[in-house]
Amino acid sequence: MKIKNTLEDLVYNLVSNIIENNDDFPKNQKFKMDVICYVLNRIYPEYIVSYRGLIYEELEYKHDPQKLADIISLIYDGINIIKSRRKDETGTNKEEDEEDNEIQWDYSEMENDEYYFNFPQIIGEVLDTNTFEPVDNAQVLLTDSSSNPLEMSTSFWKNPCMTFAKTKGIFTFWPKSIKASKDEQQTEKKFILKIVVSKDGYLKEDKLINLTLKPQKFSINQIRRTNMLSLDPIYLSK
């Protein structure tokens, strides 16, 4: 597994959305990347290698909106500064197109001779039906459609995992990539996963997850904030 600054994905998504939704901003890749670099050079990086790190990062952004607001403010600063330096930037000439082809934004991949189905990181939370408070010490298990526990991508992810009140009942999984058979290498495949939540004194709760994955000739070995699956809260009742 490779370590990655997860704020890269967050900033990339925010910059892309802001630029695409404003007709006054240049749309070429170089302008976008200049803005992204401007922002990333002005904030502290954040690195995650385990499910605990992902939980704490999710917790931080849910309960500290000021941090997100500061990043968005930096994005607009970067857009205005870089745009002012390139008043004639249009994003349509040949030189800009050639520059765009040289700039790549992608995930680190482990090249393989085989095709794999790569699962997203899955993140959710367990709440009490009556109080809407996080449920402490609930066990969360991720299985396939036959109720077999799924292997995780790395040993830093646990299955089953436990929820804690101090982390607001948040849980996360990262299923291990599955090698595609020869017959599956060119077609999408549907996967049905099941989350089973249990705790003494509460009724057991199941949640089904339907995924359609396309086989890829690599397995992704780092956290991908642009491709996380955020679930609706799972409620436990007594």
N, C-alpha and C positions, 0 to 999 in steps of 0.2 A: 504493500500500500504506500502511495506517495502522499507526502504532506503538502497541503495547499492552503493558501490564504483564501478562506471562504468569502471574505468581503469582495473578492474579485467578481464572483458570480452575482452578488447582490447589486454591486455598482453597475455591472454590465446590464443587468435587467432594467434597473432604474433609468440609466442613460438611454437605452434603446427605446423605452416607452415614452420618455419625455421628448426625445427628438422626433420619433415617428408621429407623435400627436400634436406637433407644432409645425405649421407650414413655413414659418420663418427661419427654421433651423436647417442647415445643410444636411443632406441625407447620406453622403458618402461615408465609407468605412473609415477613412483616415481621420475625418473630423470626429467621428464617434470615439475612435481609439484615443485621440488626443485629449478628449474630455475625460475619458475613463482614467487615463494616466494622470491627468491633473488632479483628480479626486483621490486616487489611490496613493499618490505621493504626499497627501496631506492628512491621511488618517492612519492610525496604527493598524497593522495587519492582525488578523485573527486566524489561528490554526487549529484544526480539529483532526483527531485521529481515532476517536472513540465515540460510542453512543452517549457517554456522559457529557462530552464536549458539545455535541449537537444539541442535547437537551438544554444545557445552560445557555447556549447561543439563542435557541428558540425562546427560552424564558426571557432573555434580555430584551429581545425585539418586541415581544408581546407586552412587556411591562415597563419599557423605557422608550416611549415614542419620541422623546427628544433626540435620541441618538439617530434615529431614522430621519427626523426632520433636519438635523445638522448635515447629514450626508446629502439630502436633496438640495439644501441651500448651497452646498459646495458644488453640486452639479450645475446649478444655474450660474454660479460665479464662473465656473470653467467654460460653460457655453458662451457667455457674454464676452469673456476675455479672449478666447480663441477665435470667436466670430469676428471680433473687432480687429484682430490681426489679419484676417483674411476676408476683407469686405467684398472681394470679387468671387468668393468661393461659391460654386454652384453645384458641384457634385456630378457634372455631366460630361466633362471633357475627357479626352483619351488618357492624359497623364494621370488624372485622378483614378480612372478605372484600373490602370496598370499598378498604381500604388495600392489600391484595394486588394488586388490579387496577391500582393506580397505580404499582407497583414492577415494573420490567422488568429482566431480565438477559438480554442477548443480544449477538450479535456485530455489529460495524459492517458495514453492507451497502452496496453500490453498486447503487442501484435501476436497473432496466433495463426496457425495454418487451418484452424477450425473456426466454425461460426458459433457464436454464443448469444443467448438471451440475457441481456443485462437488466437487472431490476433496479428501480429507483430506491433511494432511502425512503422509508415510511415513517411518518411521525404523527402522533395522536396524543390524546389525553383521556384520563379516566376521572369522571365526576360522579358525585352522589346525586341521585335523582331528586331527592327532597331538598337538599341544602345548596346544590350546585357547587359545592366545595370539592377540591381535589380529594381523591381517595388515597389514603396512605397505605403502603404495603400490600397493594393488589398485585397479583401475578398476571402477566400478560404473555401469552404464548402465540406464536405465529406458525401455522401449519399449511400444508397443501390441502387440496380438496378431499384427500383421503384421511385427513387428521394426523398426518405424519409431520413432526416438527421439522421446519426448514433449517438447513445449515446456513450460517451467517457468512458474509463475505470475508471477514477477518475475525480473529480472536478478540478484538476490541469491542465486538458487538455480542450481546448475550441474548439467547433464546431458550427458555423464557427469561423475561426481565421483570424487575419490580418497579412499582411506582412509589413516589415519596411526596409527602405534603410540601416539603421545602422546595421541590421542583415542580409544584403545581400539578402533580399527577401526569406529567408528560412522559411518554415512552417513545422509543424509536427502534427500528429494525433496518438491517441492510442485507437482504437475502443474497446468497452466493450466486454468481452467474451459472447458468445451466447450458451445457454444450448441446448444440442442435444436431440432430441426426442428419444424414445426407438428404433425406426427403424433406427436411424442415428448413434447409439453408436459404431458400428463396421465398419463403412464405411467412406471413405473420402467424403468431400462435396465441391463443387465449389461455390465460392462467387464472385459476380461481384459488385465492388464498383465503385463509380464515384466521381471524384473531379471536382468541378465547381469553376472557378476563374472569378471574375468580378471586374471591376473598371470603374468609370466614365471616358469617353473619350476613352475607349478601347472596342474591341469586346470581348464578353464572350467566354471563352475557357473551354471545357470539356475534361477530361482524364479518360479513363476506366482502372480499375485495376482488373485483374483476379487472384484469390487466390484459391488454393486447400489446405484445412485444414483437418487434421486428428483429430477426437475427442479424448480428453484426460480426465482422471478422476481427474482433478484438474483445477483450474484457476490460472494462473501465475500472481503474484501481484507485480512485480518489473521490472524495465527497463532491457531489454535484448539486449545488443549491438551485440551479436552474431546472433541475429535474427531480424534485422531491415530491412525494405524494403526501399531502396534508389531509388527514382524515377529520371528519366531524367528531366531536366529543362522543365517547362511549359512556353511557350512564348506567350505574349500578343501583339496583333497588333492593331493599331488605324484605 
